[in-house]
Amino acid sequence: MENKSHALAAGIFVIVVAAMLAGLAIWLTRDNANYEQYELSTKDGVSGLQPQATVRYKGVAVGKVTRIGFDPQVNGNVLIRIAVNEQAPISPNTFAVLGYQGVTGLAHVQLDDAASPYPELPPGPSGLPRLPLKPSPFGRLAEQAPAILGQVEEATRRINQLLGDNNQKLLTEAIGNIGQAAGNVSALTKRLDTTVQTRIDPALASLPALTGDARQTLQSLQKAGTSVSDMAAGINATNQRLAAEGGAIDQITQGTQALTRAADALGSNTLPRVTRAADELSRTARQIGRAANSVSDNPQSFIYGAGRIPPGPGEEGFAAPGGAR
């Protein structure tokens, strides 16, 4: 009887503990938030999406997937019903897309906002508002997979052609030619090194002496420049003295002006007087010449005087010389 009472007590204890754990689990998982229902319709596959999957708005959990089924309005479309917290900023710009987590393949619904509002979708038979669902990146990849495979096949075919036997021979020959070119370049480099060592190095050795000569030449040029500067300064000083008031140029100008005035006076006063004196001297010389001629023709005129002058033609007592004979 005692054993049965201990078993009953143990059973009651287990039941009480289980009830407490269930109540604790319910209390911990309780959700007092209010949710709004939305529907999503898509023709793409929703592999990896399960009921109770998380709904995220820009990465923040705002709800969960409540149901996955088929759309009765569009044949072949999948209908997803989600519950979103009423505090989530759902707007006409909001759209949905399926997101995948890591390598597990589990999907969730990702909500985001577009730059411009989408046309309002008509509600389904349930009367719940619908949100536009964009194709997921994996969906677009699946749609483009045939084209991608065709391009890969074409690229593989061209690679096979490129790596054919003929092209391999040509590639081998090209590699050999590259090796020969590298050898020629190495030989040319050695010749250039020899040329540099035998011809350019002596020229480089003579550069210090040439540099010294150039330095001396520059010093000589500097001295010559200093001398020219001193000479220019002396010439400038001399020019200033010559051009100063009362200087040599001023004195030469004054002398030239005095000489000009003397020449003007000589031309206006002295020269006319000299000309008149010369004229009088000329008349006097002619008179002296006539007197000398008279004395030469009649020397006794110094003693007896000039006498009476014989009458000339037309005068009384004139007698022609031929009639006298």
VOFI-484668 format. One record per residue: residue in one letter; x, y, z of N, C-alpha, C in turn. Coordinates in steps of 0.05 Angstrom, whole numbers, plus 5000, padded with zeros to 4 digits. Layout:
N
aXYZXYZXYZ...
END
This chain:
325
m501749765000500050005000501750255000e503950235015505850455016507050514989n507750304974508950334948506950474929k504450404931502450544914502250834921s502350904946502151184954504551344944h506951224945509351354935509251394904a508151194890507851214861505851434854l503651444870501651654864502851934869a504351954890505552224896507552294874a509052104864510952164843509552234817g507252094812505852164787504652444789i503552504813502352774816504552984813f506952934824509153124821509953164792v510152944777510852964749508753124734i506153074740504053214726504153514732v504653584757504753864765507154004752v509453864752511853984739511354024709a510053824696509553844667507654074662a505654114679503754334675505154604679m506954614699508454864704510254924680l511554724669513254764645511654854621a509254734618507554824595506655104599g505855174624505055454629507355654625l509755564633512055744629512655784599a512455564584512855584555510855764542i508355734550506255904539506756194547w507556234571508056514580510456634566l512456474561514856584547514256634518t512556474506512056504477509556654471r508456784491505956934487506557174469d504757254454505057484436502457654438n502757884450500458054454500058264431a501858254411501658454389499258394371n498358604358496158574339497358554311y496258374295497258324268495158374248e496158454224494458494200495258284180q493258174166493557964147493958084119y495857974104496358044076496757784060e496357814034496757584016498757663995l500257453987502257483965501657263945s501757343919501257143897503557153878t504656913871506956903854506756653836k507956673813508056443795510756293798d512556403814515156273818514856063840g516855883841516855693862517655813889v516655693911517255793938518655573954s520555443941521955233955523455343979g523355204002524655294026522955464044l520555554034518855714051516855534065q516655564091514855394107513055574124p510655474131509055614150510655674176q509955894188511356004212514156124205a514756144178517256274170517056574177t519256684182519356964191518857154168v517357364175516957594157518557824168r520357944151522158154160521658404143y521658624157521458884143524259024146k525659034123528359144123530159014144g529858744147531458594165530358564193v528158704200527058694226524558504226a524558314244522258124245519758264253v517658254236515158394241512758204239g513257944233510957764230511857484222k509957334212510557054204508656974181v509356754168507656634148505656454161t503156494154500956344167499856124149r500156154123498955954105500355964078i500655734066501755714038499855524023g498855624000497055463984497055563955f494955513941494755593913492655813910d493155983890491456213886488956123870p486556153880484256073865483556253841q484756493842484156683820485956633795v488456563800490456523778491356233780n490856083758491555803758494555773757g495755613776498555563777500155753795n498855963805500256143824500056043852v502156103868502256023896501356263912l499656213932498556423949499756393977i500956603986502256614013500756814030r499956724053498656914072500556964095i500857224101502657304122501257474142a502157464167501157634189503357834196v502758094194504758304198503858474221n505758534239505158714261504058974251e501859064264500559314256502359554259q504459534275506359754278508359774255a508559574238510359584215509359794196p511159964185510360184167509760084139i507559934136506759844109505460074094s506360124069505460344053504960254025p503760414008503360333980506060273965n508360363976510960313964512060043972t510859903991511959664002511559433982f513659273980513559023963514858803979a514458553970515558323983517358163964v519258023975521057853960521957633978l522457393966523357173982526357193987g527157164012529957164019530756894030y533356824026534356564034536656604054q536856434074538856454095541056254091g543456364085545756194084545555954065v546655734074546655484057544455294066t542855374085540755184094538455164074g538055374058535855374039533255454050l533155524076530655614088530055904078a527555944072526756204060525156364081h525056614077523356794092522257014074v520357164083519157374067520457634076q521557774056522958034061521258254050l520558454067518958684059520858924056d520259094036521959334032520259534017d521359784015519860004002521260073976a519660133956520660223930520760523929a522060633908522260923906519561053899s517760903885515161013878513060803885p510560893890508460703897507760513875y506860273882505960073862502960103858p501960023835499060023831497759833852e495559923863494159773883493059513871l493659283885492659023875489858973886p488058863870485358793881485558573901p483958583922483958363942482958103930g483757873943482957613934480157543945p479357293941476757203950476457223980s478657213995478557244024478157534033g478457714015478057994021480558124034l482757974037485158084049486758254028p487958474036489558624016492058474007r492858523983495158383972497458573967l499858473971502358613966503758503942p505058663926506458553903508858393912l509358173899511557993905513457983882k515858093885517858093864519257823862p520257753839521757493837524257513854s524957303866527357293882529857263864p532157323874534557293858534957003848f534156813865534456533856532356473834g530056603836528056563815529056673788r530156913789531257023764533556853754l535156743773537356573764536256323750a534056213761532855973749531756043721e530556283718529456353692531656383672q533956493680536156543662538056303659a537456093674539255863674539555743646p537455703630537855593603539755773586a539356033587541156213571543956193581i544256183608546956153619548255893611l546755673612547855423603548655423574g546955553557547655573529550255733525q550655953540553156103538555455943548v555055783570557255613580558055403559e555955293546556555093526558155213503e557255453494558655583472561555653480a561955753505564655813514566355553515t565155333524566655083526567454993498r565655023478566354943451568655103440r568555373445570755543435573355483449i573255413475575655343489576855083478n575154893471576054643458577454703431q576154893416577454963391580155103395l580255273416582755413421584955223430l584155013444586154823454586454583435g585654613410586054393391588954343385d589454133369592254043364593754263349n592554383328593954593313594654833330n592654913346593155143363595255083384q595354833394597354763413600154773401k600354683375602954703361603754993358l601855163350602455443346603255573373l601855493395602555603421605355513429t606055263423608755163430610855323415e610255373389612155523372612455813383a610155923391610256203401611856213427i611556003444613156003469616155973462g616855813442619555783434620656053423n619056193407619956453397620356653419i618656633439618956813462621556753477g622156493479624756423492627156523476q627056503449629256603433629456903435a627157043435627257333438628457413465a627757263486628957323512631957283512g632857063498635757023496637057253481n635857343459636957563444637057823460v634957863476634958093493637158083514s637657843525639757803544642457863532a642957763507645457813494645858113488l643658243479643858523473644358683499t643258593521643858733547646758703554k647958463550650758433556652458613539r651758633512653358813495653059103504l650659183512650359453521651959503546d652059303564653659333589656659373582t657559203562660359233554660959503542t659059603525659359863512659460083533v657760063552657660263573660260273589q661260033595663660013611666160113596t666260053570668660113554668660403542r666360513538666160773525665061003543i662960933557661661143573663161193599d664260973611665561013637667961213635p669761193614671861403612670761683610a668561703595667361973593666262063620l665161883635664261953662666562023680a668861883676671161953693672262233687s671962323662672962593655670962813663l668662733673666762943680667663113704p668963003725669863183747671663403737a673763333719675463553709673963753693l672063653677670463843661668764013680t667863903701666264053721667964273733g670564203740672364413751672864633732d673364563706673764783686671264953684a668964823684666564983682666165163706r666965063730666765233754668665473751q671165423742672965653738671965853718t670765743696669665923676667366093687l665765963703663566113716664666333735q666766263750667966473767669066703751s670466633728671466853711669167023700l667066883692664767033682663567213704q663467113729662467273751664267523755k666967483754668767713757668367913734a668167803710667767983687665068133690g663067993700660468133704660768353725t662368293747662768503767664168743756s666268693739667768913726665869073708v664268933693662469073675660469243691s659569133714657769293731659169543742d661769513751663169753760663569953738m664269853714664670033691662070183685a659870023685657270153679656570363700a657370313726656870503747658470763742g661170713734662870953728661771113704i660970973683659871113660657371263667n655671143684653271283693653971533709a655971513727656771743742657871963724t659571883704660672083685658472213669n656572053660654272163645652772353662q652372293688650972483706652472743708r655172723711656772963714656673133688l656772993665656673143640653973273636a651873133644649173233640648273423662a649873453683649073623705649073923697e647674093711647574373705650374503710g651474643690654074763692656274563685g655574323676657474123668658674183640a660173973631661574013605659574053582i657473883582655573913560654174183561d653574283585652274543588654274763579q656874733586658874933578659174933548i659274693536659574673507657174803493t654774763504652374883493652575193494q653475293517653675583520655775693501g658175553498660275643479659175643451t657675433444656575423417654675653412q653075713432651175943429652776203426a654976243442656576493439657876513412l658976283402660176273376658176343354t655676243358653576303338652976603338r652776723362652277003363654577163350a657177083355659477223343659377193313a658576953303658476923274656277103262d653977113277651877293267652777583267a654177673288655277943288657277993266l658977793261660977823240659577843213g657477683209656177693183654477943180s653478053201651778293198653178563200n655478573213656878823217659578833204t661278653211664178663202664378603173l663178403162663478333134662578553115p660378693120659678913102661779133102r662879193126664979393128667479313112v668179063116670578953101670078973071t667578913063666978933034667279213024r666179413039666479693030669379773030a670879693050673779763051675179643027a674479403019675679272996674979422971d672479512969671679672945673279932943e673480072966675080322966677980262960l679080052971681879982964682179922935s680179792923680279732894680279992878r678480182886678480432871681080582874t682180582899684780712904686880582887a686980322885688980182869688680252839r686180282830685880362802686880642797q686280822817687281092814690281102814i691480952832694480942833695480822807g694080632795694980512769694880722747r692580882747692481082726694681292730a695181362756697281562760699981452751a700481202757702981082748703281082718n700981022704701081022675701681302665s700381492678700881772669703881852673v704881782695707781842701709481692681s708781452674710381302655710281422628d707881532620707681652593708881932593n708782082614709782362614711282392640p713882312641715382332666715882622674q715982822655716483092662714283222677s711983062680709783182694710483202724f712483052733713283082761714583362765i715783472744717183732746715383952737y714183922713712684142701709684122706g708983912717706083872721704883722697a702483692698701183532677700883692652g700983962653700684122628697784132619r697584262595694884282584694284022570i691883952573691083702560690283762532p691483632512690783682484687883642479p686683802460683783772455683183502443g681083412449680283162438678683192413p677782972402676182982378673583142383g673183332365670783502366671283762382e673583782395674284022409675884202391e675884452399677284652382680284602385g681484602362684384562360685184272359f683284102356683983812354685083762326a687083622327688283542301688783252301a687883112281688282822280691282762276p692082562286694982502284695782452256g694382352239695182302211695282552196g693682752199693683002185696183162193a697183132217699583272225701883182209r702082932201704282842186703982942157
END
